[in-house]
Amino acid sequence: MDSLINDSRPPVFCPGCTHERVVHGLDKAFALLGLPANRIALVSDIGCSGLFDTFFNTHAMHGLHGRALTYATGLKMARPELTVVVTMGDGGLGIGGAHLLAACRRNLDLTLLVLNNFNFGMTGGQCSVTTPPEAQAGSSFLNRLEKPMDLCRLVEAAGAPYAARCSGLSKGLAENIRAAIAFEGFSVLDIWGICPGRYTRKNRLTPKMIDENLADMPGGQGVIAENRRPEYGRSYARQQAELPPTKPPLEVPPEFTPLAGKRQELVILGSAGQRIITAGEIVGLAAMTAGLQVTQKNEYNITVLRGPSISEVIVSDEAIGYTGIETPDVVLALAQEGVDRRRAAFAHFGENTLVLAAADVTLPESPARVHTIDFKALGVRPPDRALAAVAAVAARERIISPPMLDRALEYRFAGKVLESARATVKKGLEEGRKDAKP
Amino acid sequence: MTASFMEGNEAIAHGAMAAGCRFFAGYPITPATTIFQSMLTLLPPAGGICLQGEDEIASIGFCLGASMAGLKAMTATSGPGISLYSEQISFAIGSEIPIVIVDVQRLGPSTGSATRGADGDIQFLRWGNSGGLPVIALAPVNPADCFVLTMAAFNLAETYRCPVFIASNKEIGMTRESVDLRSLPQPEIVERRGFAGPPPYRPFAVADGRDVPDFLPIGADILVRQTSSTHGPDGYITTDAVQIAAAQQRLDRKLRSAVDTFTYWEFYGPPDADTLVITYGVSARAARSAVDAARAAGTTASLLVLKTLWPVPEALIREKAAGAGRIVVVEMNLGQYVREIRRVLGNQHIDFIGQMDGRLIHPETIEEVICHG
């Protein structure tokens, strides 16, 4: 197999830099694997290791500081047939820490080669996440205050199924790289090396010292048995193949005559758990069965199981402009939290505004016509209040009619839920008809 | 009308599917989350890929990788996430990677209010990248626009190999509305122009008379180079000032010179009204109500709704404003796009209505300015 080294772009590293050895080790590993150039994508990070893609005749993608694993993930998911190798320094490791941890957990078939030379070579030898505290680095005393990170132990804890360490100056480098690439899943190779331009100008580090340090460290032997599991891309494809086709969006054809053409506004003031948003949606669907246009704006707290829940529905026979509501036609006041959230709005209600209020809610002063509903006496539980109240509106032939409401229930529910919704609606209709009668 | 009842965010997802989107990655954030949820429902069963990144930077990074592999890609977020996207947006601009980016704006600054609307990112979308080169941004008014403009956004991203923003707003994204998707005019779907010439392939070389390089995906038989570094036509780092200047000017020119071909807008009212209201996004809905109310009260005004915000459609703005004695600019911030209107219509009288309190601008606020200055 021919070399994939790009003859027109020879490596430009400082004399004695381990990076150059890794360039040739990687080239040899590609040859050992027998990979064709156009089936390899080299994704390089930043700094001196970020130059790697230019030295090879392969596909190449070079991006921003610490983000190489993010591009590699998109590439590999889109083209699983590619062998994707990421080169990164100990600098990229630190800045892209979140991506490293996620890649370990994900186990997509990527190979991460970390060219670890214990400092930021390109920017002046500042400390990185692997700089020993006793080193003289370009960040004054700062590295003395922090503990260096052991990459192999870190990625093992994060779930990587393959983590190995080696010296970039060792004879076995190409074989170490080959084994990491050949592994199916996320593999990490921590390659220790010498930065003559920065690090070893002030710190003594020889190939022998690297070998001795590596020999003293636990782990980093390659496959991590307890983390072995199916590769992410293959698992994704398997899960995907089992998904049923997505249903197209529900379409509601017009079949009823609208009650009133002009803009009608409904505000439902309730609390979490009262299915306020669903009730608003039902009103919308019901109006759509008459070919009307609808908007629905909702408000609820981030804590979805507590606090106010509000839905504002506008129904009209023409395009709806402004989606806010100041003088609603109908207000359903179903819980104190919702009423309190919109307390200030009550003064602006008109004399024609109809407020249907739960008996246990205290309302602020307002010119609106208020009708009280004792939901308890009706046998309507709090989660069904909103739907029952909507039925009480329909009974009055306001905004929607009972047949429209029933058709909306059919669109939205099925089976036992539909039966139960119809039972609730029946109670609301009866209550509403009592009041609607003169 | 046979209609579906969906929020703007869902309509964006359907528009993306109709445009041929094959890859989505996002990170949950209110009020954009339902785009991710919708894509997760729609895309994998259709054979596409939908991922949840470990953060926003990863999500857009996945998309850039997938786009370079040849897939149409989209991501979606809100203010805090668009801030994190910044470095990757710069990459997409400078390295000509097609991507659609949805910003469902919420009230800022910073984490601000997750469930309150705003149009506070409009200048950020334009300038929130290093280098300051142009981008495309489209602004929907309602779910119907969300569907159609998302399709247009994909077409533009493919045509010009650039990031295209959808500048939505919580008040559009999370407001449900009846919409008949089938009745909407769908643009013809555009694919990025592939390299068809004999090797060598030079990834950033442009053919004569063109400003956009031909595309080959990473993984093609012919080798492809992509880099975020300042590069020459061959995709290698360059320090040649002549090459650099030519590339930068091309990136600037390729969008600015073409904006007239993708200027989306609506005009409402008589062409000769003395007052012209200019707005975009959800405020267009209140502005239309205000123009109607003003007419009922005896004052005639017209309304220009801009749906292409960046590059600024200067020719359209000048044409529509030509006969107007007064311009009223309305937006849900304290004065962002009005800067552009003032720049373009420097000699005309321009009034401004801005509001940034989490509430929609009320039609009466606009009507008051139309009728009484």
Boltz contact constraints between the chains, C-beta under 6 A:
constraints:
  - contact:
      token1: [A, 38]
      token2: [B, 221]
      max_distance: 6.0
  - contact:
      token1: [A, 38]
      token2: [B, 223]
      max_distance: 6.0
  - contact:
      token1: [A, 41]
      token2: [B, 218]
      max_distance: 6.0
  - contact:
      token1: [A, 59]
      token2: [B, 218]
      max_distance: 6.0
  - contact:
      token1: [A, 59]
      token2: [B, 223]
      max_distance: 6.0
  - contact:
      token1: [A, 59]
      token2: [B, 224]
      max_distance: 6.0
  - contact:
      token1: [A, 60]
      token2: [B, 225]
      max_distance: 6.0
  - contact:
      token1: [A, 61]
      token2: [B, 226]
      max_distance: 6.0
  - contact:
      token1: [A, 62]
      token2: [B, 227]
      max_distance: 6.0
  - contact:
      token1: [A, 63]
      token2: [B, 91]
      max_distance: 6.0
  - contact:
      token1: [A, 63]
      token2: [B, 228]
      max_distance: 6.0
  - contact:
      token1: [A, 64]
      token2: [B, 87]
      max_distance: 6.0
  - contact:
      token1: [A, 64]
      token2: [B, 91]
      max_distance: 6.0
  - contact:
      token1: [A, 64]
      token2: [B, 228]
      max_distance: 6.0
  - contact:
      token1: [A, 67]
      token2: [B, 61]
      max_distance: 6.0
  - contact:
      token1: [A, 70]
      token2: [B, 58]
      max_distance: 6.0
  - contact:
      token1: [A, 70]
      token2: [B, 61]
      max_distance: 6.0
  - contact:
      token1: [A, 70]
      token2: [B, 62]
      max_distance: 6.0
  - contact:
      token1: [A, 71]
      token2: [B, 61]
      max_distance: 6.0
  - contact:
      token1: [A, 71]
      token2: [B, 64]
      max_distance: 6.0
  - contact:
      token1: [A, 71]
      token2: [B, 65]
      max_distance: 6.0
  - contact:
      token1: [A, 73]
      token2: [B, 62]
      max_distance: 6.0
  - contact:
      token1: [A, 74]
      token2: [B, 62]
      max_distance: 6.0
  - contact:
      token1: [A, 74]
      token2: [B, 65]
      max_distance: 6.0
  - contact:
      token1: [A, 74]
      token2: [B, 66]
      max_distance: 6.0
  - contact:
      token1: [A, 75]
      token2: [B, 65]
      max_distance: 6.0
  - contact:
      token1: [A, 75]
      token2: [B, 69]
      max_distance: 6.0
  - contact:
      token1: [A, 77]
      token2: [B, 49]
      max_distance: 6.0
  - contact:
      token1: [A, 78]
      token2: [B, 66]
      max_distance: 6.0
  - contact:
      token1: [A, 78]
      token2: [B, 69]
      max_distance: 6.0
  - contact:
      token1: [A, 78]
      token2: [B, 71]
      max_distance: 6.0
  - contact:
      token1: [A, 79]
      token2: [B, 69]
      max_distance: 6.0
  - contact:
      token1: [A, 79]
      token2: [B, 219]
      max_distance: 6.0
  - contact:
      token1: [A, 82]
      token2: [B, 219]
      max_distance: 6.0
  - contact:
      token1: [A, 98]
      token2: [B, 54]
      max_distance: 6.0
  - contact:
      token1: [A, 98]
      token2: [B, 55]
      max_distance: 6.0
  - contact:
      token1: [A, 99]
      token2: [B, 58]
      max_distance: 6.0
  - contact:
      token1: [A, 102]
      token2: [B, 54]
      max_distance: 6.0
  - contact:
      token1: [A, 240]
      token2: [B, 44]
      max_distance: 6.0
  - contact:
      token1: [A, 243]
      token2: [B, 44]
      max_distance: 6.0
  - contact:
      token1: [A, 243]
      token2: [B, 45]
      max_distance: 6.0
  - contact:
      token1: [A, 245]
      token2: [B, 45]
      max_distance: 6.0
  - contact:
      token1: [A, 246]
      token2: [B, 41]
      max_distance: 6.0
  - contact:
      token1: [A, 246]
      token2: [B, 42]
      max_distance: 6.0
  - contact:
      token1: [A, 246]
      token2: [B, 45]
      max_distance: 6.0
  - contact:
      token1: [A, 249]
      token2: [B, 4]
      max_distance: 6.0
  - contact:
      token1: [A, 250]
      token2: [B, 4]
      max_distance: 6.0
  - contact:
      token1: [A, 251]
      token2: [B, 2]
      max_distance: 6.0
  - contact:
      token1: [A, 251]
      token2: [B, 4]
      max_distance: 6.0
  - contact:
      token1: [A, 252]
      token2: [B, 3]
      max_distance: 6.0
  - contact:
      token1: [A, 253]
      token2: [B, 2]
      max_distance: 6.0
  - contact:
      token1: [A, 284]
      token2: [B, 5]
      max_distance: 6.0
  - contact:
      token1: [A, 285]
      token2: [B, 5]
      max_distance: 6.0
  - contact:
      token1: [A, 288]
      token2: [B, 3]
      max_distance: 6.0
  - contact:
      token1: [A, 288]
      token2: [B, 178]
      max_distance: 6.0
  - contact:
      token1: [A, 291]
      token2: [B, 1]
      max_distance: 6.0
  - contact:
      token1: [A, 293]
      token2: [B, 178]
      max_distance: 6.0
  - contact:
      token1: [A, 294]
      token2: [B, 178]
      max_distance: 6.0
  - contact:
      token1: [A, 295]
      token2: [B, 175]
      max_distance: 6.0
  - contact:
      token1: [A, 295]
      token2: [B, 177]
      max_distance: 6.0
  - contact:
      token1: [A, 296]
      token2: [B, 176]
      max_distance: 6.0
  - contact:
      token1: [A, 297]
      token2: [B, 175]
      max_distance: 6.0
  - contact:
      token1: [A, 321]
      token2: [B, 285]
      max_distance: 6.0
  - contact:
      token1: [A, 321]
      token2: [B, 288]
      max_distance: 6.0
  - contact:
      token1: [A, 321]
      token2: [B, 289]
      max_distance: 6.0
  - contact:
      token1: [A, 322]
      token2: [B, 285]
      max_distance: 6.0
  - contact:
      token1: [A, 322]
      token2: [B, 286]
      max_distance: 6.0
  - contact:
      token1: [A, 322]
      token2: [B, 289]
      max_distance: 6.0
  - contact:
      token1: [A, 322]
      token2: [B, 363]
      max_distance: 6.0
  - contact:
      token1: [A, 323]
      token2: [B, 175]
      max_distance: 6.0
  - contact:
      token1: [A, 324]
      token2: [B, 360]
      max_distance: 6.0
